[in-house]
Amino acid sequence: QVQLVESGGGLVQAGGSLRLSCATSGRSISDYPVGWFRQAPGKEREFVATMSVRGVNTYYETSVKGRFTISRDDAKNTVYLQMNSLKPEDTAVYYCGTGPRGFLFISVPSSVDYWGQGAQVTVSS
């Protein structure tokens, strides 16, 4: 059974930083694409960042490019999202996800087959 457990969310002032972690069990993340999505109140879940199989490539949503970094530690089977220069519009519940074998990366919610429980990130102005 595949499980993803997120941690690291919280409240931060604009311009601050947070790091989200996503500990995975039941699947070796080095063999699957991983990604982060977010959902603000009243909005649909949207793509934030993805890392391809074996970490060859990373892709980011335009508004977070240069501020957010996706990474992973294969030994810990954990995916991270380092978020710097946070803005109030980054406020959302952040979800990590992993995609099926054979997918190169995941950039839309429908490509995710397992989700974490979500971590609230609130950025105050």
Disulfide bonds with the S-S distance in Angstrom:
Cys22-Cys96 2.03
